[in-house]
Amino acid sequence: MLNIADTLHRWCREAHPFALATVVDVTGSAPLPVGTSVAVDEDGNAVGSISGGCVEGAVYELCRQVLHDRGAPRRAWFGYSDDDAFAVGLTCGGELDVLVQRVDPATHPHLATALAEVVAGRPAAVAQVVEGPEDLLGGTLYVDAAGGVRHGTQHGPLPGALRREIGARAWALLRAGRTARAEAGGDAGTCPERLSVLVHVHASRPRLLVFGAIDFAAALSRTGAFLGYRVTVCDARPVFATPARFPHADEIVVDWPHRYLERTEVDARTAICVLTHDAKFDIPLLRLALDLPVGYVGAMGSRRTHDERLRLLTGAGVTEERLARLRSPIGLDLGARTPEETAISIAAEIVAHTNQGTGLPLSRLSGPIHRNRAPVP
């Protein structure tokens, strides 16, 4: 639902009920991911897309019915169909599981707060019950950046223990920065029936730390910004580390790389790219970086530079387990030569590593193009 946060926030502020159709599961290839929504208000105004056009008409009509009937949420399934040129189906061959529910802002006051946070660019998560008892189906729960919880359902509040359990899972996904399904309940202490919730996450931008103020860093900072990273370029040489040379970076830091890394904030989504290929900068920086809970660490250099770097890092006490985290030479084999091509090579490796991709051509692989991440237990 956060793909249409602006409009939903306005409708909530104006106390306008609306029908919300959300993709809660995807099988095979599909044009848009889990969590994507379409909404329709009482005047017939629609916003959003869940299929790129394949099934929008059918979803729109289902939203109108649910909004008019004021009944329980409904499920709809859309799969591939080539039997009839006019049949409703996905031409991409995937399958969508869609939950359609009526949302009355009066019974979901926390939703307006969550959407306001998203519109303002602040982290927020909304957990939506997509499987479970009918009286809880469609219930929503808002978790803020500090782990605070607010909730509401169509038929009454979530039980306290269940609310805390869902809140904890939603907060974990918010910290991880990803939208995903999570399970809750299933025991006498919370809820006898097992629930499945879809946690919609709007996280702060992940960080891309680029060390070495060179031409390759300028191209990588531009590519990183395009991918949605908050980009920092750091170099100990003030003549090179200037805003004029790196207009796409969010932050320019003049300091020794390892000293800056010691004091800055990183997390599991942070990507660190070491482009200096100078041992006096690289070794203390990589020694620290490989010991931090970051998502990606890569270093530029030739094969010979890489071998010497490994020797120096081993001599500095870095274990084989830590060295195995290092992506060096940095990037995928794209035959890149220019700074711009190299930036794409590096970014491609970061994306593949983040999403557990192979980096191989899709034409040489079989099976689904899009992988579904495992749900949170």
C-alpha positions as CSV (number, residue, x, y, z in Angstrom):
1,M,0.0,0.0,0.0
2,L,2.9,2.3,0.5
3,N,3.3,2.7,-3.3
4,I,0.2,5.0,-3.1
5,A,0.9,6.5,0.3
6,D,0.3,10.1,-0.9
7,T,-3.3,9.5,-2.0
8,L,-4.2,7.2,0.9
9,H,-2.9,9.7,3.3
10,R,-5.1,12.4,1.8
11,W,-8.2,10.1,1.9
12,C,-7.5,9.2,5.5
13,R,-7.2,12.9,6.5
14,E,-10.5,13.6,4.7
15,A,-12.1,10.5,6.4
16,H,-13.0,9.0,3.0
17,P,-13.5,5.2,3.2
18,F,-11.8,3.3,0.3
19,A,-11.3,-0.2,-0.9
20,L,-7.7,-1.5,-0.9
21,A,-6.5,-4.3,-3.1
22,T,-3.1,-5.6,-2.2
23,V,-0.9,-8.2,-3.7
24,V,-0.2,-10.6,-0.8
25,D,1.6,-13.4,-2.7
26,V,3.2,-13.9,-6.0
27,T,4.1,-17.1,-7.8
28,G,6.3,-17.1,-10.8
29,S,7.0,-14.0,-12.8
30,A,4.8,-10.9,-12.0
31,P,5.2,-7.3,-13.0
32,L,5.0,-5.9,-9.5
33,P,6.1,-7.2,-6.1
34,V,4.2,-8.3,-3.0
35,G,2.8,-5.3,-1.1
36,T,1.8,-3.3,-4.2
37,S,-1.8,-2.0,-4.0
38,V,-4.7,-0.4,-5.9
39,A,-7.2,1.7,-4.0
40,V,-10.7,2.9,-5.1
41,D,-12.7,5.5,-3.2
42,E,-16.5,5.9,-2.9
43,D,-16.6,8.3,-5.9
44,G,-14.9,5.7,-8.1
45,N,-11.5,7.3,-8.2
46,A,-8.7,4.8,-8.5
47,V,-5.0,5.0,-7.7
48,G,-2.1,2.5,-8.1
49,S,-1.5,-0.6,-10.2
50,I,-0.9,-4.2,-9.3
51,S,-0.3,-5.8,-12.7
52,G,0.9,-3.2,-15.1
53,G,-2.6,-3.3,-16.7
54,C,-3.3,-7.0,-17.2
55,V,-6.0,-7.3,-14.5
56,E,-6.7,-3.7,-13.4
57,G,-10.3,-3.7,-14.7
58,A,-11.3,-6.8,-12.7
59,V,-9.6,-5.5,-9.6
60,Y,-11.3,-2.2,-9.9
61,E,-14.7,-3.8,-10.1
62,L,-14.0,-6.0,-7.1
63,C,-12.9,-3.0,-5.1
64,R,-16.2,-1.3,-6.0
65,Q,-18.2,-4.3,-4.8
66,V,-16.3,-4.6,-1.5
67,L,-16.7,-0.9,-0.9
68,H,-20.4,-1.0,-1.6
69,D,-21.2,-4.3,0.3
70,R,-19.3,-3.1,3.5
71,G,-18.6,-6.8,4.1
72,A,-15.6,-9.0,5.0
73,P,-12.4,-8.8,3.0
74,R,-12.3,-10.9,-0.1
75,R,-9.5,-12.9,-1.9
76,A,-9.0,-13.0,-5.6
77,W,-6.5,-15.0,-7.6
78,F,-5.2,-14.1,-11.1
79,G,-3.1,-16.4,-13.2
80,Y,-2.0,-16.9,-16.8
81,S,-4.8,-17.4,-19.4
82,D,-4.3,-17.7,-23.1
83,D,-7.6,-19.6,-23.9
84,D,-9.5,-16.4,-24.7
85,A,-8.0,-13.1,-25.9
86,F,-10.5,-11.3,-23.7
87,A,-10.0,-13.4,-20.5
88,V,-8.6,-11.8,-17.4
89,G,-5.1,-13.1,-16.8
90,L,-1.4,-12.2,-16.6
91,T,0.4,-12.3,-19.9
92,C,3.7,-12.6,-18.0
93,G,2.7,-16.1,-16.8
94,G,2.8,-15.4,-13.1
95,E,0.1,-15.7,-10.5
96,L,-1.2,-13.1,-8.1
97,D,-3.0,-13.6,-4.8
98,V,-4.9,-10.4,-4.0
99,L,-6.7,-9.3,-0.8
100,V,-9.4,-6.7,-1.2
101,Q,-10.7,-5.0,1.9
102,R,-12.7,-1.9,2.9
103,V,-10.8,0.6,4.9
104,D,-12.6,3.1,7.1
105,P,-10.2,5.7,8.4
106,A,-12.3,6.0,11.5
107,T,-11.5,2.4,12.5
108,H,-7.8,2.7,11.4
109,P,-6.7,6.0,12.8
110,H,-3.1,4.8,13.1
111,L,-3.0,4.3,9.4
112,A,-3.1,8.0,8.7
113,T,-0.2,8.4,11.1
114,A,1.8,5.7,9.3
115,L,1.1,7.2,5.9
116,A,2.1,10.7,7.2
117,E,5.5,9.2,8.2
118,V,5.9,7.7,4.8
119,V,4.9,10.9,2.9
120,A,7.4,12.8,5.1
121,G,10.2,10.3,4.1
122,R,10.5,8.8,7.6
123,P,10.8,5.0,8.3
124,A,7.5,3.2,9.0
125,A,6.0,-0.2,8.8
126,V,2.4,-1.3,8.4
127,A,1.5,-5.0,9.2
128,Q,-1.6,-6.2,7.5
129,V,-3.3,-9.5,8.5
130,V,-3.8,-11.4,5.2
131,E,-4.6,-14.9,6.5
132,G,-6.3,-15.9,9.7
133,P,-9.7,-15.6,11.5
134,E,-12.3,-13.6,9.7
135,D,-12.6,-11.1,12.5
136,L,-8.9,-10.3,12.3
137,L,-8.5,-10.5,8.5
138,G,-7.5,-7.1,7.1
139,G,-6.5,-5.7,10.5
140,T,-3.5,-3.3,10.4
141,L,-0.8,-2.4,12.8
142,Y,1.6,0.5,12.6
143,V,5.2,0.3,13.8
144,D,7.4,3.4,14.0
145,A,11.1,3.6,13.8
146,A,11.5,3.2,17.5
147,G,9.4,0.1,17.6
148,G,6.2,1.8,18.9
149,V,3.0,0.0,17.9
150,R,-0.5,1.2,17.1
151,H,-3.2,-1.0,15.6
152,G,-6.8,-1.5,14.5
153,T,-9.2,-3.9,12.8
154,Q,-12.6,-3.9,11.2
155,H,-14.1,-5.8,14.2
156,G,-12.1,-4.8,17.2
157,P,-8.6,-4.7,18.6
158,L,-5.9,-7.4,18.2
159,P,-5.2,-9.3,21.4
160,G,-2.4,-7.8,23.4
161,A,0.1,-10.7,23.1
162,L,-0.6,-11.1,19.4
163,R,-0.2,-7.4,18.9
164,R,3.3,-7.5,20.5
165,E,4.3,-10.5,18.5
166,I,3.3,-9.0,15.2
167,G,4.9,-5.7,16.2
168,A,8.2,-7.4,16.9
169,R,8.2,-9.1,13.5
170,A,7.2,-5.9,11.8
171,W,10.0,-4.0,13.5
172,A,12.6,-6.6,12.5
173,L,11.5,-6.2,8.9
174,L,11.6,-2.4,9.2
175,R,15.2,-2.6,10.5
176,A,16.1,-4.9,7.6
177,G,14.4,-2.5,5.2
178,R,12.2,-5.0,3.3
179,T,8.5,-5.8,2.7
180,A,7.7,-9.4,3.4
181,R,5.2,-11.9,4.9
182,A,5.6,-13.0,8.5
183,E,3.8,-15.6,10.7
184,A,2.3,-15.1,14.2
185,G,0.0,-16.7,16.6
186,G,-0.8,-20.4,16.6
187,D,-0.6,-21.0,20.3
188,A,-2.7,-20.6,23.4
189,G,-0.6,-17.7,24.6
190,T,-1.4,-15.4,21.7
191,C,-3.9,-16.7,19.2
192,P,-5.0,-20.3,18.7
193,E,-5.1,-19.9,14.9
194,R,-1.9,-19.2,12.9
195,L,-1.9,-15.7,11.3
196,S,0.0,-14.5,8.3
197,V,0.7,-10.8,8.1
198,L,2.1,-8.8,5.2
199,V,4.5,-6.1,6.5
200,H,4.7,-3.1,4.3
201,V,8.0,-1.3,4.9
202,H,9.1,2.2,4.1
203,A,12.7,2.3,5.4
204,S,15.3,5.0,5.3
205,R,17.6,4.9,2.3
206,P,20.4,2.3,2.5
207,R,23.9,3.7,2.6
208,L,26.6,3.5,-0.1
209,L,30.0,4.4,1.3
210,V,32.5,5.1,-1.5
211,F,36.2,5.5,-0.4
212,G,38.5,7.1,-2.9
213,A,37.7,10.4,-4.7
214,I,38.5,9.2,-8.2
215,D,36.6,9.3,-11.5
216,F,35.2,5.8,-10.9
217,A,33.8,7.1,-7.6
218,A,32.0,9.9,-9.4
219,A,30.4,7.4,-11.7
220,L,29.5,5.1,-8.9
221,S,28.0,7.8,-6.8
222,R,25.7,8.8,-9.7
223,T,24.7,5.1,-10.1
224,G,24.2,4.6,-6.4
225,A,22.0,7.7,-6.2
226,F,19.9,6.4,-9.1
227,L,19.4,3.1,-7.2
228,G,18.1,4.9,-4.2
229,Y,21.2,4.8,-1.9
230,R,22.3,7.6,0.3
231,V,25.8,8.1,-1.0
232,T,28.9,9.2,0.9
233,V,32.3,9.8,-0.8
234,C,35.3,9.9,1.6
235,D,38.9,10.7,0.9
236,A,41.8,12.0,3.0
237,R,42.8,14.4,0.2
238,P,40.8,17.7,0.3
239,V,41.8,18.7,-3.2
240,F,40.0,15.7,-4.6
241,A,37.1,15.3,-2.2
242,T,34.9,18.3,-3.3
243,P,31.2,18.7,-3.9
244,A,32.0,20.0,-7.4
245,R,33.6,16.7,-8.4
246,F,30.8,14.6,-6.8
247,P,27.5,16.4,-7.4
248,H,25.4,13.2,-7.0
249,A,26.8,12.4,-3.6
250,D,24.7,13.2,-0.5
251,E,27.8,13.8,1.6
252,I,31.5,14.5,1.0
253,V,33.9,13.7,3.8
254,V,37.5,14.7,4.0
255,D,39.2,12.2,6.5
256,W,41.2,9.1,6.6
257,P,38.8,6.4,5.4
258,H,39.1,4.1,8.5
259,R,38.7,7.0,10.9
260,Y,35.5,8.0,9.2
261,L,34.2,4.4,9.1
262,E,34.9,4.1,12.9
263,R,32.5,6.9,13.7
264,T,29.7,6.6,11.1
265,E,26.6,4.6,11.3
266,V,26.2,1.4,9.2
267,D,23.8,-1.5,9.1
268,A,23.0,-4.7,7.3
269,R,22.0,-2.8,4.1
270,T,25.2,-0.7,3.9
271,A,27.4,-1.2,0.9
272,I,31.1,-0.3,1.2
273,C,33.2,0.2,-1.9
274,V,36.9,0.8,-1.6
275,L,38.3,2.3,-4.8
276,T,41.6,3.7,-3.5
277,H,43.7,0.6,-4.3
278,D,46.4,2.1,-2.0
279,A,47.6,-0.1,0.8
280,K,48.0,2.8,3.3
281,F,44.3,3.5,3.0
282,D,42.9,0.1,2.1
283,I,44.3,-2.1,4.8
284,P,43.2,-0.3,7.9
285,L,39.9,0.5,6.2
286,L,39.2,-3.1,5.1
287,R,40.4,-4.6,8.4
288,L,37.6,-2.6,10.1
289,A,35.0,-3.0,7.3
290,L,35.2,-6.8,7.3
291,D,34.4,-6.8,11.0
292,L,31.3,-4.7,10.7
293,P,27.7,-6.1,10.2
294,V,27.4,-4.5,6.7
295,G,25.8,-6.0,3.6
296,Y,28.6,-5.7,1.1
297,V,32.3,-4.9,1.1
298,G,34.2,-4.6,-2.2
299,A,37.6,-3.4,-3.2
300,M,39.0,-2.2,-6.6
301,G,42.3,-3.4,-7.9
302,S,44.1,-5.9,-10.2
303,R,44.6,-9.6,-9.5
304,R,48.1,-8.7,-8.3
305,T,46.8,-6.0,-6.1
306,H,44.2,-8.3,-4.7
307,D,46.7,-11.0,-3.8
308,E,49.0,-8.5,-2.1
309,R,45.9,-7.0,-0.3
310,L,45.0,-10.5,1.0
311,R,48.6,-11.0,2.2
312,L,48.6,-7.7,4.1
313,L,45.1,-8.3,5.6
314,T,46.1,-11.8,6.8
315,G,49.2,-10.3,8.4
316,A,47.0,-7.7,10.1
317,G,45.1,-10.5,11.8
318,V,42.0,-10.7,9.5
319,T,40.7,-14.3,9.6
320,E,39.8,-16.4,6.5
321,E,36.2,-16.2,7.5
322,R,36.3,-12.4,7.4
323,L,38.3,-12.4,4.1
324,A,35.7,-14.5,2.5
325,R,33.3,-11.6,2.7
326,L,35.5,-9.4,0.6
327,R,34.4,-8.9,-3.1
328,S,37.7,-8.3,-4.8
329,P,38.4,-7.5,-7.6
330,I,35.1,-5.5,-7.2
331,G,32.2,-5.9,-9.6
332,L,30.8,-8.5,-12.1
333,D,32.5,-9.5,-15.3
334,L,30.9,-7.2,-17.8
335,G,34.0,-6.3,-19.8
336,A,33.8,-2.8,-18.3
337,R,36.5,-0.3,-19.0
338,T,35.2,3.2,-18.6
339,P,34.2,4.6,-15.1
340,E,30.6,4.5,-16.1
341,E,30.7,0.9,-17.2
342,T,32.7,0.0,-14.1
343,A,30.1,1.7,-11.9
344,I,27.4,-0.5,-13.6
345,S,29.5,-3.6,-13.0
346,I,29.9,-2.7,-9.3
347,A,26.2,-1.8,-8.8
348,A,25.2,-5.0,-10.6
349,E,27.2,-7.1,-8.1
350,I,25.7,-5.2,-5.1
351,V,22.2,-5.8,-6.5
352,A,22.9,-9.5,-7.1
353,H,24.5,-10.0,-3.7
354,T,21.6,-8.1,-1.9
355,N,19.0,-10.2,-3.7
356,Q,20.9,-13.5,-3.7
357,G,21.1,-13.5,-7.5
358,T,23.5,-15.5,-9.6
359,G,24.8,-12.7,-11.8
360,L,24.3,-15.0,-14.8
361,P,22.4,-14.2,-18.0
362,L,18.7,-15.0,-17.5
363,S,18.8,-16.6,-21.0
364,R,21.1,-19.3,-19.6
365,L,18.8,-20.0,-16.6
366,S,15.5,-21.7,-16.1
367,G,12.8,-21.3,-13.5
368,P,11.2,-18.1,-12.1
369,I,12.9,-14.8,-13.0
370,H,11.9,-13.2,-9.6
371,R,12.8,-15.0,-6.4
372,N,10.5,-14.7,-3.4
373,R,12.4,-14.2,-0.1
374,A,11.7,-16.6,2.7
375,P,9.1,-15.3,5.2
376,V,10.1,-14.2,8.6
377,P,9.5,-17.1,11.0
